[in-house]
Amino acid sequence: MTLLLLSAVLATLAAAFVVRPIVARRTAVIVDAAPGSLLDAEARRRSTLAALKDLEYDYLGGKLDQTDYLAQRDRLSYEALAAIRAAEAAQAEAGGGVVDGIVSRPGDTITHGCGFVNPPASRFCAGCGKRLR
């Protein structure tokens, strides 16, 4: 009888150990690191600049003639400029920015001895390659 009682207690403890992280995660407060408008504006900026770059590669590769290239370049340049302005406005409104997916706020950047300003979560300097922390 004691063996059955001991195994039931052990099974209950094991189940509580497994279920506890799942229950704790449901009660956790989830907060975005950056406002959605900032992330959307940054994604739009990146996608329009990537489209402009792809257009340039297509023209240099001979996939587009000059008239099509110029027409699409003008349209994409206008969209990219609008996206850059929107991203800058969203960054100014949020009081920080997003660099390569890392949210930064004023004062969060890391300036290395070489003078290069790195994003906040950097482990190595992007200017000279030395370890930051």
C-alpha positions in Angstrom: 0.0 0.0 0.0 2.8 2.4 0.8 4.4 1.6 -2.5 1.2 2.6 -4.4 0.9 5.8 -2.4 4.5 6.7 -3.0 4.2 6.1 -6.7 1.0 8.2 -6.9 2.8 11.1 -5.1 5.8 10.7 -7.4 3.6 10.7 -10.5 1.8 13.8 -9.2 5.1 15.7 -8.6 6.4 14.7 -12.1 3.1 15.9 -13.7 3.3 19.2 -11.8 7.0 19.6 -12.9 6.0 19.1 -16.6 2.8 21.3 -16.5 4.2 24.2 -14.5 6.1 26.0 -17.3 3.0 25.7 -19.6 0.8 27.3 -16.9 3.3 29.9 -16.0 3.7 31.0 -19.6 0.0 31.5 -20.0 0.0 34.0 -17.1 3.1 35.9 -18.2 2.6 39.4 -19.5 3.6 39.6 -23.1 4.9 43.0 -24.2 6.3 43.9 -27.7 9.8 45.2 -27.6 8.9 47.8 -30.2 5.6 49.2 -31.4 4.0 47.4 -34.4 4.0 50.5 -36.5 7.8 50.8 -36.1 8.3 47.1 -37.1 5.9 47.4 -40.0 7.6 50.6 -41.3 11.0 49.0 -41.0 9.9 45.9 -42.8 8.4 48.0 -45.6 11.7 50.0 -45.9 13.7 46.8 -46.2 11.4 45.2 -48.7 11.4 48.2 -51.0 15.1 48.6 -50.9 15.5 44.9 -51.6 13.1 45.2 -54.6 15.2 48.1 -55.9 18.4 46.0 -55.6 16.8 43.1 -57.4 15.7 45.4 -60.2 19.2 46.6 -60.6 20.5 43.0 -60.7 17.9 42.1 -63.3 18.8 45.0 -65.5 22.5 44.3 -65.2 21.9 40.6 -66.0 20.0 41.5 -69.2 16.6 40.5 -68.1 15.1 44.0 -68.5 15.4 46.5 -71.3 16.3 50.1 -70.5 12.8 51.5 -70.8 11.2 48.9 -68.5 14.1 49.4 -66.1 13.8 53.1 -66.0 10.0 53.0 -65.5 10.3 50.4 -62.7 13.3 52.2 -61.1 11.4 55.5 -60.9 8.3 53.8 -59.3 10.4 51.7 -56.8 12.6 54.7 -55.9 9.4 56.7 -55.1 8.1 53.8 -52.9 11.5 53.4 -51.2 11.7 57.0 -50.4 8.2 57.0 -48.9 9.1 53.9 -46.9 12.3 55.4 -45.6 10.5 58.6 -44.5 7.8 56.5 -42.8 10.4 54.4 -41.0 12.2 57.5 -39.8 9.0 59.0 -38.6 8.1 55.8 -36.8 11.5 55.7 -35.2 11.3 59.3 -34.0 7.8 58.6 -32.6 9.0 55.5 -30.8 12.2 57.2 -29.5 14.5 54.5 -30.9 14.9 52.2 -33.8 15.3 48.7 -35.1 18.7 47.7 -36.5 18.9 44.2 -37.9 16.0 43.1 -35.8 17.5 44.5 -32.6 15.4 47.2 -30.9 17.5 50.1 -29.8 16.7 53.2 -27.8 18.8 56.3 -27.3 21.7 55.4 -25.0 21.5 51.6 -25.7 24.1 51.6 -28.4 27.6 50.4 -27.6 30.5 52.6 -28.8 33.8 50.6 -29.0 37.2 52.0 -28.5 37.7 52.1 -32.3 34.8 54.6 -32.5 32.3 52.4 -34.2 28.8 52.5 -32.8 27.3 49.0 -32.5 23.7 47.8 -31.9 22.8 47.1 -28.3 23.0 43.3 -28.4 26.3 43.1 -30.2 29.0 40.8 -28.9 31.7 41.8 -31.4 32.5 45.2 -32.8 31.3 45.5 -36.4 34.1 48.0 -37.1 37.2 46.1 -36.0 35.8 42.7 -35.0 37.1 42.7 -31.4 34.9 41.3 -28.6 32.8 43.9 -26.8 31.8 42.0 -23.7 
